[in-house]
Amino acid sequence: MPGRKFTSLFTLSELPKLAILFIALFYLGSDLAHHKWTKDTPTRGVINADKISYYAYLPATFIYGDLTLNFLDNPPEGFKNDHKFWYSKVENGNKLIITSLGLSVLYSPFFFMAHALAPLFNQAQDGYSSIYQFFLIFSAFVYVLLGFIILKNFLKRYFKPIVVAAILITIALGTNLYYYATDEGAMSHSYNFFLLTAFMWMVPWWYKKPGILRALAIGGLLGFIALVRPTNILVFFVLLLWDVKSLKDFGQRILFYLVKSPLVIIMLLAFIAAWMPQLLYWKAITGHYLYFSYGAEGGAFYFLHPNIIEGLFSYRKGWFLYTPIMLIAVLGIILLRKRIPEIFLPLLVLTITMIYVQSSWWSWWFGGGFGLRAYIDIYGLMAIPLAAVLEYSINNRRKLVRRAIPSIIGFLIVFQLFQHWQYRKNFIHYVGMHKELYWKSFMKFKRPSDYWSSLSNPDHLLARKSIYVYYYAGDDYAELKAMEETDGLQSVEDMIRTDKKLLREVSRYGKRSEISDEEAVSEVAERMYFHMIND
């Protein structure tokens, strides 16, 4: 209309809401398209792999009435433990669920809905029929959507609506969060995305008006975050360093907590309260209130020898290779120093420590799945520097920058979705990728003919000892099999000694185990030899 002021897109306040609606429809549509709750391969479409343990507390307690899992020794009529329950035997002979119970708590409202509705849909009330699996997928959808809503509200404090909307869609579609909120919806990451984003939102709320209720809330939430995934306790740095810009600020922060020591005690009590069910469970099963449950399966951190380069850049599972948009986000942290200084230091320290700790885990690739899933939990926080990068480009005077960065982000969203499709079609393997195979499959619509025989699979037993050996699937090791056993073992020992990196890893293992290098080489060679001639 004549005389009407043109309204810039930058002031369209409804864009973030529309982005949330788009994400909800896109994710829900993906869930319905996959309908994994109806599938039975390899065992169940949803409750499989790690999710078996995450979920086990609910049916064990509320259906079978035995959290010790002793009912498995004399199961109810008609019950078959076809990977319904996984456990490890501890020293006293009891059966231990390795994972913590935090996810079962988050699953529980949806579990009880499924249990109540099962008879109406002619489904067995066994905890594993399709309706239970559907509600698990639905729970992931609800939590991840809540995470995006909280993220939207947080970003709106600092950025214009168009930036907020663009970043919400970028995180939703341009990262492997999409895969873990849909294809693997009941895995921990969409839930952790919600929890850590909520924690980030609560931190300034706590400092604005510290009090008893807020101390209970933030302490309880931090405790629950650590309960769901213990390494996420590192988000504590966001609480400690929020709005700390100098050494003087840090001193004042320490003084603040000394003055507020009664609230700190309340915070700690809330933290412990969140852990109390887990501590009681460990005490009942193991006899100890504190127990490193992953140690029962040989899990360990190797903090003196983290695999940082591999974790970030390797063709096997590199974070920046399979979720490249996060490289931009990490680099964008530097912009926060001037743009949002209260967030700069906490996010910088969190990112550095998170990379260090995750890279120190024995399985730095974190098992199967699309990309390196260990970092998905912090994507809500990484949205902030990513938004700063996009804002910087939009406001830049140079046309090239204004066009290049949004274009790169747009391309990387499409690239991520394409890699997601490739992963689902077995162009990208969950753990067996390497440089040659990656480039053979890169941006291809047809899988390489030698894909399966080209895979390079890790030796998980040796990896638990921080020794990284990979076997090519297509190698039948015919020459080794033709040798006498003594000669074959000697050949593998010679191979270890000529591989400097592998020899260092074996030597470090020998020192930890208090055995000689020769004994360590012999032990590892024996494992490799029998693996190669038998598998």
LOPAKOL-838720 format. One line per field, with one value per residue (C-alpha): residue number from 1; residue in one letter; z, y, x. Coordinates in steps of 0.25 Angstrom, whole numbers, plus 5000, padded with zeros to 4 digits. Layout:
// LOPAKOL-838720
pos	NUM	...
code	A	...
pz	Z	...
py	Y	...
px	X	...
//
This chain:
// LOPAKOL-838720
pos	1	2	3	4	5	6	7	8	9	10	11	12	13	14	15	16	17	18	19	20	21	22	23	24	25	26	27	28	29	30	31	32	33	34	35	36	37	38	39	40	41	42	43	44	45	46	47	48	49	50	51	52	53	54	55	56	57	58	59	60	61	62	63	64	65	66	67	68	69	70	71	72	73	74	75	76	77	78	79	80	81	82	83	84	85	86	87	88	89	90	91	92	93	94	95	96	97	98	99	100	101	102	103	104	105	106	107	108	109	110	111	112	113	114	115	116	117	118	119	120	121	122	123	124	125	126	127	128	129	130	131	132	133	134	135	136	137	138	139	140	141	142	143	144	145	146	147	148	149	150	151	152	153	154	155	156	157	158	159	160	161	162	163	164	165	166	167	168	169	170	171	172	173	174	175	176	177	178	179	180	181	182	183	184	185	186	187	188	189	190	191	192	193	194	195	196	197	198	199	200	201	202	203	204	205	206	207	208	209	210	211	212	213	214	215	216	217	218	219	220	221	222	223	224	225	226	227	228	229	230	231	232	233	234	235	236	237	238	239	240	241	242	243	244	245	246	247	248	249	250	251	252	253	254	255	256	257	258	259	260	261	262	263	264	265	266	267	268	269	270	271	272	273	274	275	276	277	278	279	280	281	282	283	284	285	286	287	288	289	290	291	292	293	294	295	296	297	298	299	300	301	302	303	304	305	306	307	308	309	310	311	312	313	314	315	316	317	318	319	320	321	322	323	324	325	326	327	328	329	330	331	332	333	334	335	336	337	338	339	340	341	342	343	344	345	346	347	348	349	350	351	352	353	354	355	356	357	358	359	360	361	362	363	364	365	366	367	368	369	370	371	372	373	374	375	376	377	378	379	380	381	382	383	384	385	386	387	388	389	390	391	392	393	394	395	396	397	398	399	400	401	402	403	404	405	406	407	408	409	410	411	412	413	414	415	416	417	418	419	420	421	422	423	424	425	426	427	428	429	430	431	432	433	434	435	436	437	438	439	440	441	442	443	444	445	446	447	448	449	450	451	452	453	454	455	456	457	458	459	460	461	462	463	464	465	466	467	468	469	470	471	472	473	474	475	476	477	478	479	480	481	482	483	484	485	486	487	488	489	490	491	492	493	494	495	496	497	498	499	500	501	502	503	504	505	506	507	508	509	510	511	512	513	514	515	516	517	518	519	520	521	522	523	524	525	526	527	528	529	530	531	532	533	534	535
code	M	P	G	R	K	F	T	S	L	F	T	L	S	E	L	P	K	L	A	I	L	F	I	A	L	F	Y	L	G	S	D	L	A	H	H	K	W	T	K	D	T	P	T	R	G	V	I	N	A	D	K	I	S	Y	Y	A	Y	L	P	A	T	F	I	Y	G	D	L	T	L	N	F	L	D	N	P	P	E	G	F	K	N	D	H	K	F	W	Y	S	K	V	E	N	G	N	K	L	I	I	T	S	L	G	L	S	V	L	Y	S	P	F	F	F	M	A	H	A	L	A	P	L	F	N	Q	A	Q	D	G	Y	S	S	I	Y	Q	F	F	L	I	F	S	A	F	V	Y	V	L	L	G	F	I	I	L	K	N	F	L	K	R	Y	F	K	P	I	V	V	A	A	I	L	I	T	I	A	L	G	T	N	L	Y	Y	Y	A	T	D	E	G	A	M	S	H	S	Y	N	F	F	L	L	T	A	F	M	W	M	V	P	W	W	Y	K	K	P	G	I	L	R	A	L	A	I	G	G	L	L	G	F	I	A	L	V	R	P	T	N	I	L	V	F	F	V	L	L	L	W	D	V	K	S	L	K	D	F	G	Q	R	I	L	F	Y	L	V	K	S	P	L	V	I	I	M	L	L	A	F	I	A	A	W	M	P	Q	L	L	Y	W	K	A	I	T	G	H	Y	L	Y	F	S	Y	G	A	E	G	G	A	F	Y	F	L	H	P	N	I	I	E	G	L	F	S	Y	R	K	G	W	F	L	Y	T	P	I	M	L	I	A	V	L	G	I	I	L	L	R	K	R	I	P	E	I	F	L	P	L	L	V	L	T	I	T	M	I	Y	V	Q	S	S	W	W	S	W	W	F	G	G	G	F	G	L	R	A	Y	I	D	I	Y	G	L	M	A	I	P	L	A	A	V	L	E	Y	S	I	N	N	R	R	K	L	V	R	R	A	I	P	S	I	I	G	F	L	I	V	F	Q	L	F	Q	H	W	Q	Y	R	K	N	F	I	H	Y	V	G	M	H	K	E	L	Y	W	K	S	F	M	K	F	K	R	P	S	D	Y	W	S	S	L	S	N	P	D	H	L	L	A	R	K	S	I	Y	V	Y	Y	Y	A	G	D	D	Y	A	E	L	K	A	M	E	E	T	D	G	L	Q	S	V	E	D	M	I	R	T	D	K	K	L	L	R	E	V	S	R	Y	G	K	R	S	E	I	S	D	E	E	A	V	S	E	V	A	E	R	M	Y	F	H	M	I	N	D
pz	5000	4997	5009	5017	5023	5018	5030	5029	5031	5043	5051	5048	5062	5058	5050	5062	5065	5050	5051	5063	5056	5044	5053	5060	5047	5040	5052	5054	5039	5040	5052	5045	5032	5039	5049	5056	5067	5057	5053	5059	5054	5059	5072	5073	5065	5077	5090	5085	5087	5098	5100	5106	5118	5119	5119	5127	5141	5137	5133	5143	5154	5150	5141	5147	5161	5162	5160	5164	5151	5158	5151	5139	5145	5147	5137	5137	5127	5113	5116	5107	5109	5094	5098	5107	5118	5118	5130	5136	5147	5159	5169	5178	5167	5166	5152	5150	5140	5135	5131	5141	5143	5139	5125	5131	5140	5127	5120	5131	5128	5114	5119	5129	5117	5109	5120	5122	5108	5104	5106	5098	5086	5089	5092	5103	5116	5116	5114	5100	5091	5080	5088	5098	5087	5080	5093	5095	5081	5085	5098	5090	5081	5093	5100	5088	5084	5098	5096	5084	5090	5102	5092	5084	5097	5101	5087	5086	5098	5089	5074	5064	5060	5046	5053	5063	5053	5044	5055	5061	5047	5046	5059	5055	5041	5040	5051	5055	5066	5055	5054	5069	5071	5060	5055	5069	5077	5090	5091	5102	5093	5090	5105	5108	5098	5106	5119	5116	5109	5121	5130	5121	5122	5137	5140	5138	5145	5157	5158	5156	5169	5177	5187	5193	5182	5171	5178	5179	5164	5159	5168	5165	5150	5150	5158	5149	5137	5143	5146	5132	5126	5136	5127	5125	5139	5132	5129	5143	5137	5131	5145	5151	5140	5135	5134	5138	5129	5137	5148	5157	5153	5157	5170	5172	5168	5178	5189	5184	5187	5200	5205	5199	5206	5212	5198	5193	5203	5198	5184	5188	5195	5183	5174	5184	5184	5169	5171	5183	5175	5167	5180	5187	5174	5174	5189	5188	5176	5178	5193	5190	5189	5179	5167	5153	5146	5133	5139	5139	5124	5124	5121	5124	5122	5118	5122	5119	5105	5099	5084	5081	5066	5063	5071	5063	5049	5047	5035	5045	5053	5054	5060	5050	5038	5040	5046	5040	5044	5058	5053	5050	5063	5071	5063	5066	5081	5079	5074	5088	5095	5090	5086	5098	5108	5119	5111	5105	5116	5121	5107	5103	5116	5114	5100	5103	5115	5107	5096	5105	5113	5102	5094	5107	5107	5102	5091	5086	5074	5084	5078	5066	5061	5051	5054	5068	5077	5089	5086	5082	5097	5096	5083	5090	5095	5082	5076	5082	5075	5062	5063	5066	5053	5045	5051	5048	5033	5032	5038	5030	5021	5011	5001	5000	5015	5015	5004	5007	5021	5020	5007	5014	5026	5016	5008	5021	5025	5011	5012	5026	5022	5010	5019	5028	5016	5012	5027	5026	5013	5018	5010	5023	5033	5048	5052	5040	5031	5027	5017	5004	5007	5011	4998	4990	4996	4997	4991	4984	4981	4979	4989	4985	4980	4990	5002	5012	5009	5010	5025	5035	5049	5062	5072	5084	5094	5091	5090	5105	5108	5099	5088	5075	5064	5052	5043	5029	5026	5013	5017	5020	5025	5017	5018	5033	5033	5025	5035	5047	5060	5065	5052	5051	5065	5062	5049	5057	5068	5057	5051	5064	5066	5052	5055	5064	5068	5072	5079	5088	5091	5095	5103	5111	5114	5119	5128	5134	5135	5141	5131	5122	5108	5102	5110	5106	5091	5093	5099	5089	5077	5083	5083	5069	5063	5068	5064	5050	5047	5054	5050
py	5000	5014	5021	5008	5005	4993	4983	4976	4961	4964	4969	4957	4952	4940	4934	4926	4920	4916	4909	4901	4897	4893	4885	4878	4874	4870	4861	4855	4852	4845	4837	4833	4830	4821	4815	4807	4802	4793	4786	4774	4774	4771	4769	4781	4793	4803	4796	4790	4793	4803	4806	4792	4796	4810	4805	4792	4799	4801	4787	4780	4789	4791	4778	4767	4773	4769	4780	4769	4762	4749	4746	4743	4730	4725	4733	4735	4725	4730	4740	4739	4748	4751	4763	4769	4770	4772	4771	4769	4759	4767	4760	4756	4749	4759	4764	4779	4788	4796	4809	4818	4820	4834	4831	4822	4833	4842	4830	4827	4836	4830	4816	4818	4823	4811	4802	4807	4808	4794	4786	4796	4793	4778	4779	4771	4778	4773	4786	4782	4781	4792	4802	4803	4805	4816	4823	4823	4829	4839	4843	4846	4855	4862	4865	4869	4879	4885	4886	4894	4903	4906	4909	4918	4926	4927	4931	4942	4949	4952	4951	4956	4946	4943	4938	4930	4923	4920	4914	4906	4900	4898	4891	4882	4878	4881	4872	4858	4862	4859	4845	4842	4849	4841	4828	4825	4834	4826	4828	4838	4850	4857	4856	4862	4872	4877	4876	4883	4894	4896	4897	4908	4915	4914	4919	4934	4932	4926	4938	4948	4945	4934	4927	4914	4909	4913	4906	4893	4894	4897	4887	4876	4878	4878	4865	4859	4863	4855	4844	4842	4844	4845	4853	4864	4868	4877	4887	4891	4901	4908	4911	4914	4923	4930	4945	4943	4952	4953	4947	4958	4953	4939	4943	4950	4938	4929	4940	4940	4925	4926	4937	4928	4916	4912	4912	4904	4893	4893	4892	4880	4873	4874	4869	4857	4855	4853	4842	4835	4824	4821	4820	4811	4802	4801	4798	4787	4780	4782	4785	4799	4813	4818	4808	4810	4801	4802	4796	4783	4782	4788	4802	4812	4827	4829	4843	4843	4839	4845	4842	4857	4857	4844	4849	4862	4859	4844	4837	4827	4836	4850	4860	4871	4862	4856	4868	4880	4891	4889	4893	4907	4907	4904	4915	4924	4924	4934	4944	4943	4950	4963	4960	4952	4953	4946	4933	4933	4927	4917	4912	4912	4904	4894	4891	4889	4880	4873	4870	4865	4856	4850	4847	4840	4829	4816	4816	4830	4827	4823	4811	4810	4821	4833	4842	4845	4845	4849	4864	4864	4868	4881	4886	4895	4902	4902	4909	4922	4923	4918	4929	4939	4935	4936	4950	4954	4950	4957	4970	4970	4981	4972	4966	4953	4950	4954	4943	4933	4929	4927	4919	4910	4908	4905	4895	4888	4886	4879	4872	4867	4862	4855	4848	4844	4837	4831	4825	4819	4813	4807	4816	4821	4810	4812	4809	4803	4816	4820	4830	4822	4817	4830	4837	4825	4827	4843	4849	4836	4831	4817	4809	4804	4790	4786	4794	4782	4776	4790	4792	4794	4789	4792	4781	4785	4776	4783	4797	4795	4795	4807	4799	4802	4791	4791	4779	4780	4772	4767	4761	4746	4746	4734	4735	4736	4724	4716	4717	4709	4715	4719	4725	4732	4738	4743	4749	4757	4761	4766	4774	4781	4784	4791	4800	4811	4816	4802	4799	4811	4807	4793	4798	4808	4796	4788	4799	4800	4785	4784	4774	4776	4781	4767	4761	4772	4770	4755	4756	4766	4758	4746	4753	4759	4745	4737	4748	4749	4734	4731	4743
px	5000	5005	5012	5012	5026	5033	5035	5048	5049	5058	5047	5037	5035	5027	5039	5044	5030	5029	5043	5038	5026	5034	5043	5032	5025	5038	5042	5029	5028	5041	5036	5024	5031	5041	5030	5041	5032	5026	5039	5045	5059	5069	5061	5052	5052	5053	5057	5071	5085	5088	5074	5072	5079	5074	5060	5062	5058	5044	5039	5048	5042	5027	5024	5033	5035	5049	5060	5071	5067	5067	5054	5062	5067	5053	5045	5030	5022	5023	5035	5047	5059	5061	5070	5060	5070	5085	5093	5107	5110	5118	5127	5116	5109	5098	5092	5095	5089	5101	5095	5089	5074	5072	5067	5057	5052	5050	5043	5034	5022	5021	5023	5012	5003	5007	5004	4990	4986	4992	4979	4971	4980	4980	4995	5002	5005	5019	5027	5032	5020	5019	5011	5023	5032	5023	5022	5038	5039	5028	5036	5048	5040	5034	5047	5054	5043	5043	5058	5056	5045	5055	5066	5057	5054	5068	5074	5063	5070	5082	5078	5068	5056	5062	5075	5068	5059	5071	5079	5068	5066	5081	5082	5070	5074	5089	5094	5093	5083	5072	5077	5077	5063	5056	5064	5070	5059	5060	5075	5080	5084	5070	5067	5081	5079	5067	5073	5086	5078	5069	5081	5087	5074	5073	5087	5084	5071	5078	5088	5077	5071	5078	5069	5065	5055	5065	5076	5068	5064	5078	5085	5074	5075	5090	5090	5079	5088	5100	5091	5086	5100	5111	5121	5111	5114	5124	5112	5116	5126	5114	5109	5122	5127	5115	5118	5132	5141	5154	5162	5156	5142	5146	5150	5137	5130	5137	5133	5119	5118	5125	5115	5103	5109	5095	5089	5101	5098	5084	5089	5098	5087	5078	5089	5090	5075	5075	5085	5079	5071	5084	5092	5082	5081	5097	5097	5086	5093	5108	5109	5115	5108	5118	5121	5127	5117	5124	5136	5129	5130	5145	5141	5151	5156	5171	5173	5188	5186	5173	5170	5166	5170	5163	5151	5150	5155	5156	5149	5144	5135	5141	5131	5135	5135	5121	5115	5123	5114	5120	5133	5127	5120	5133	5141	5130	5132	5143	5132	5125	5136	5131	5117	5112	5124	5116	5115	5129	5138	5128	5125	5140	5144	5132	5136	5150	5148	5137	5146	5157	5148	5140	5153	5159	5148	5154	5144	5146	5136	5125	5120	5111	5102	5103	5115	5121	5109	5116	5115	5100	5096	5103	5097	5087	5099	5107	5095	5100	5113	5107	5096	5108	5114	5102	5099	5113	5111	5098	5103	5116	5119	5126	5116	5124	5124	5109	5106	5117	5114	5099	5102	5112	5102	5091	5100	5104	5090	5087	5100	5097	5083	5090	5100	5088	5081	5095	5096	5082	5085	5098	5107	5114	5117	5114	5129	5137	5139	5153	5159	5158	5144	5139	5143	5138	5124	5125	5113	5109	5095	5101	5108	5122	5122	5133	5127	5125	5139	5146	5141	5152	5146	5153	5157	5148	5155	5168	5162	5158	5172	5175	5181	5175	5176	5166	5163	5159	5146	5151	5164	5164	5178	5181	5196	5195	5186	5195	5206	5209	5204	5217	5221	5208	5209	5224	5219	5208	5219	5228	5216	5214	5228	5229	5217	5222	5208	5203	5216	5215	5200	5205	5216	5207	5198	5210	5214	5199	5199	5213	5218	5230	5229	5232	5220	5211	5214	5213	5199	5194	5200	5192	5179	5181	5186	5174	5164	5170	5170	5157	5148
//
